[in-house]
Amino acid sequence: MRHTFGGFGYEKYGLPEPFLGQFLRLSLKEVKAAEGYFWQVHRVDTRQESNPPEGLVRSFEGMLQMKGNVGFVKGVMVHLSQINFEIDTKTLVKGRAVRAYNQKNKEWGWRAIDIEKLCIFEN
């Protein structure tokens, strides 16, 4: 199995740091080096994609379950800083999420990029 790695500095391409939910289209070339293969960036298209590639964005709706500063809705992680409305133990929400890599668990998951309250159910 061959390992390929890569990365690039946004400032080299005149780009600000990306934000959660932003998509960039990259033109890449695989290059062989002494330590293996790496990706070299040739072009960066900064136009916002109105329709990101399938599998990178999904909609969600369900009950928000908060645990400290983090909550979950049907497998989508929501950070407390993204919530700008009153929440209760039974808050129904909907939103959009992007694929995100969880460094701690070393696995791919989903992270909310926007979220809105639908209603709060009374106990």
ChimeraX attribute file (.defattr): number of C-alpha atoms within 10 A of each C-alpha:
attribute: neighborCount
match mode: 1-to-1
recipient: residues
	/A:1	3
	/A:2	5
	/A:3	8
	/A:4	13
	/A:5	11
	/A:6	12
	/A:7	9
	/A:8	10
	/A:9	11
	/A:10	12
	/A:11	9
	/A:12	8
	/A:13	13
	/A:14	9
	/A:15	11
	/A:16	10
	/A:17	9
	/A:18	10
	/A:19	8
	/A:20	13
	/A:21	18
	/A:22	13
	/A:23	18
	/A:24	14
	/A:25	13
	/A:26	13
	/A:27	12
	/A:28	14
	/A:29	11
	/A:30	13
	/A:31	13
	/A:32	11
	/A:33	8
	/A:34	5
	/A:35	8
	/A:36	11
	/A:37	15
	/A:38	17
	/A:39	16
	/A:40	16
	/A:41	16
	/A:42	10
	/A:43	11
	/A:44	15
	/A:45	11
	/A:46	13
	/A:47	10
	/A:48	11
	/A:49	12
	/A:50	7
	/A:51	8
	/A:52	15
	/A:53	9
	/A:54	7
	/A:55	8
	/A:56	13
	/A:57	18
	/A:58	15
	/A:59	13
	/A:60	16
	/A:61	17
	/A:62	16
	/A:63	20
	/A:64	23
	/A:65	19
	/A:66	19
	/A:67	10
	/A:68	8
	/A:69	9
	/A:70	14
	/A:71	18
	/A:72	18
	/A:73	21
	/A:74	12
	/A:75	11
	/A:76	23
	/A:77	21
	/A:78	24
	/A:79	16
	/A:80	13
	/A:81	8
	/A:82	13
	/A:83	14
	/A:84	10
	/A:85	8
	/A:86	8
	/A:87	16
	/A:88	14
	/A:89	13
	/A:90	16
	/A:91	18
	/A:92	19
	/A:93	18
	/A:94	18
	/A:95	18
	/A:96	18
	/A:97	23
	/A:98	22
	/A:99	16
	/A:100	17
	/A:101	13
	/A:102	12
	/A:103	8
	/A:104	6
	/A:105	8
	/A:106	8
	/A:107	9
	/A:108	11
	/A:109	15
	/A:110	22
	/A:111	24
	/A:112	26
	/A:113	19
	/A:114	16
	/A:115	19
	/A:116	15
	/A:117	19
	/A:118	13
	/A:119	13
	/A:120	15
	/A:121	11
	/A:122	8
	/A:123	6
